[in-house]
Amino acid sequence: MDIFDVLSMIGGLALFLYGMHIMGEGLSKASGGKLESILERLTSNPVKAVLLGAGVTAVIQSSSATTVMVVGFVNSGIMKLTQAVGIIMGANIGTTATSWILSLTGIEGGNIFVNLLKPSSFSPVLAIIGVIFIMFSKREKMHDIGKIMIGFAILMTGMSAMSAAVEPLADVPEFTGILTMFSNPLLGMLAGLILTAVIQSSSASVGILQALCSTGSLGYATAIPIIMGQNIGTCVTAQISAVGASKNAKRAALVHLYFNIIGTFIFMAAFYLINAFFPFAFMQEPATEVGIAIIHSIFNVVATLLLLPFGNVLVKLACLTVRDSKQDKIPAAEDEFALLDERFIDKPSLAMEHCIQVTNNMAELAKESLFTSISLLEKYNQEDADKVSMLEDRVDKYEDALGTYLMKLSSRDLSEKDSEGLSMLLHTIGNFERISDHACNLTEAAKELAEKNMEFSPKAREELNIFKNAVKEIVTTAFTAFCNEDIELAKTVEPLEEVIDDLNIELKSRHVRRLTEGKCTIELGFVLSDITTNYERIADHCSNIAVCLIQIKQEGFDTHEYLDTIKREGNEQFKRQYAGYKEKYKLPESRKVIA
């Protein structure tokens, strides 16, 4: 084996890993985040959890990715530690799907149908179809399917390159001697553990092992300990992910580690004990790709069947390793931003769902802050004023946390739907934050009225009450439309915003009339102006939210063009809605205005 064979092997490994990454990414995007969402809403039934973990891992082609997601779910409080156990065990079964796919390279036979099953026969066809889908189709779904096909073809090309590169090693006695050394169970396990820990993928390390089968020098006595070590080495990724996470998240990663260590110990002890008394004939035979896939699957299925009934024992063992301190026993405040866990950024669809949930929480806080501040204008009390200030601080933190997380997420390969959702959130979180700022301004106005013992006349209060009701309705409408992504409801916001603009102009006009007639103090007029200005700007922000929702769903961002279109004389729907709101929030006739 010369330097060129070494380079071919390295290149083959690079293609193999890249192909696996592309295929897993395509499968994940094609699922539209549904798999991750199903995991998130997991039932507590352990058998279903195992099946679900196996299914999701088989699709996304990575037990490490599934386990890291589980660590994130536990860290954010979405999933209980006891629920995570079944998924982790299932992930180990699901990861064997890759070894079965790769075992296709070992198919032998002269029959044309058998040869068609060989990856070398159908991979080029898949690659061509995948390229056609990506280059000539405008549908995103077809692009994802094309990615899956190309990823599979690259993976198999890498596998073939590795197999061809190591084939000459069959004639090298030193190589055969090294493999014989790994037939020692402890050395073999250590080799498999280190290899998997370095490349952080048990599927890839099993693939390398299957490629070595082409030399004919790899016996089952060598392969079995290496496979056992690979199962332990795959735990490294989850352990790294748990660094800096909550104690329960660290325990979830430890459950994964303990499951593989205990399962490996039991399997190895039982296997070699039986082999000592009743030697297995196949142990000295050359290993095959299919044989490695079978061993990989048998170990993970048997380990799951043995340890699933003892899931609570694994949890207790993890809890003994990572103990609670006295402070941990005191219930801590729930982390409002736990859903914005960076572990989910690698799964953009899931991360976007979490961002939407957090933004909806932000909207509710902004709405609560505003409605509390409006009530203070009628009856001021310090407790509610402090509450508005506290809510405004929380909304500010939401804006910072969401803005930072969304910017990180924007650098990922997002689907068209997720890209639209991200743009909508980036456009709207600022509007929610500004509405909470206006709530603080209204609180200041209420405080000034209370401290200076100023009071509006009954007529002025009636007018402000009409204005207030219009503002409350536009806020409720815009926020509900946003949270439910209701386009038709969002279209009713702009006509009401126009009516609110009219109310603002009319109330200010009446205020000027009061001033000229000497029936209103300048100081009270300033407060009135502050209130109406804040009301009008709140309506503007509601309009921004609704228009953004409509425009993004219609794949456009030209707000001015949209507003000009709906306000044209020919838009009967807008005119009807505007007339309805105009009548609903009609100010009382006022010839003699009394402040």
Summary of the structure (lengths in Angstrom):
residues: 595
radius of gyration: 32.5
end to end distance: 98.3
largest distance: 111.5
contacts: 2083
relative contact order: 0.08
helix: 81%
strand: 0%
